[in-house]
Amino acid sequence: MLFICYPKCSTCLKARKWLNEKGFSYTERNIKEQNPNYNELKEWHAKSGLPLKRFFNTSGTVYRSLGLAKKLPEMSEEEQLQLLSTDGMLVKRPILINNDFVFVGFKEDEWQKLDL
């Protein structure tokens, strides 16, 4: 599994602790140092079945400073994916990726349901 996180994010810390307590092995990637690229985001979006807006860190300062709450509805998916690939701080985290699923954000009850 690939665990994409921001080390200073409290939700990411909770998710990491949960994974470790359950004994799962994963590769960790710092989203700020190694932002997901366009192709990764496109693949993960398709695999997740989630609306693309769920991939945006809507509570982040970059999101707010760019005024994306008003701009996103006017943007195509292509434009949104391109934008997400420019700055890891725009991307919702943590993201947990396996061959069969993509989790965006940490909701323990969702993660608990799947046989990781």
C-alpha positions in Angstrom: 0.0 0.0 0.0 1.0 3.6 -0.6 0.3 6.0 2.3 0.5 9.6 1.1 0.6 12.1 4.0 1.9 15.3 5.4 3.9 14.6 8.5 2.6 17.7 10.4 -1.1 16.8 9.7 -2.9 15.6 12.8 -5.3 13.5 10.7 -2.3 11.9 8.9 -0.8 11.1 12.3 -4.0 9.3 13.4 -4.1 7.4 10.2 -0.5 6.3 10.5 -1.1 5.2 14.1 -4.1 3.2 13.0 -2.2 1.5 10.2 0.7 0.6 12.6 -1.7 -0.7 15.3 -3.4 -3.0 12.7 0.0 -4.2 11.6 -0.3 -3.1 7.9 2.8 -2.6 5.8 2.9 0.4 3.6 5.2 2.8 1.8 5.0 6.4 3.1 5.3 9.4 0.9 5.4 13.0 2.0 2.8 14.9 -0.1 4.6 18.2 0.2 8.0 16.8 -1.0 6.6 14.5 -3.6 3.3 15.8 -4.9 1.1 13.4 -6.8 1.5 14.0 -10.5 -1.3 14.4 -13.0 -1.4 10.8 -14.2 -1.4 9.5 -10.6 -4.3 11.8 -9.6 -6.3 10.9 -12.7 -5.8 7.1 -12.0 -6.7 7.5 -8.3 -9.7 9.6 -9.0 -11.1 7.0 -11.4 -10.3 4.1 -9.0 -11.8 5.9 -6.0 -15.3 6.5 -7.5 -15.3 9.8 -5.6 -16.1 13.3 -7.0 -12.9 15.1 -7.9 -13.8 17.8 -5.3 -13.0 15.3 -2.6 -9.4 15.3 -3.6 -9.1 19.0 -2.7 -7.9 20.1 0.7 -10.8 22.5 1.2 -9.6 23.6 4.6 -6.1 24.4 3.5 -4.7 27.9 3.2 -3.6 27.4 -0.5 -7.2 26.4 -1.4 -8.6 29.4 0.3 -6.0 31.9 -0.9 -6.7 30.8 -4.5 -10.5 31.3 -4.0 -11.1 27.8 -5.3 -14.5 27.4 -3.6 -15.9 29.8 -6.3 -13.5 28.7 -9.1 -13.8 24.9 -9.0 -17.4 24.7 -10.3 -16.3 26.6 -13.4 -13.3 24.4 -14.0 -13.2 21.2 -16.1 -12.0 17.9 -14.5 -8.9 18.3 -16.7 -8.1 21.8 -15.3 -8.8 20.6 -11.7 -6.4 17.6 -12.1 -3.7 19.9 -13.6 -4.2 22.3 -10.6 -4.0 19.5 -8.0 -0.7 18.3 -9.6 0.9 21.7 -9.0 1.0 21.7 -5.2 0.7 18.9 -2.7 -0.9 21.2 -0.1 -3.9 21.5 -2.4 -4.5 17.7 -2.1 -6.7 16.2 0.6 -4.7 13.8 2.8 -4.0 11.2 3.8 -4.5 9.1 0.7 -4.2 5.3 1.0 -3.8 3.4 -2.3 -3.9 -0.3 -3.0 -4.6 -2.2 -6.1 -8.3 -2.4 -5.2 -9.1 1.0 -3.6 -8.2 4.6 -3.0 -9.1 6.2 0.3 -9.0 10.0 0.5 -9.0 11.4 4.0 -9.0 9.3 7.2 -12.4 8.0 8.3 -11.7 5.0 10.6 -15.1 3.5 10.0 -14.5 3.4 6.2 -11.0 2.1 6.5 -12.3 -0.6 9.0 -14.8 -2.0 6.5 -12.2 -3.1 3.9 -10.0 -6.1 4.2 -6.7 -4.3 3.7 
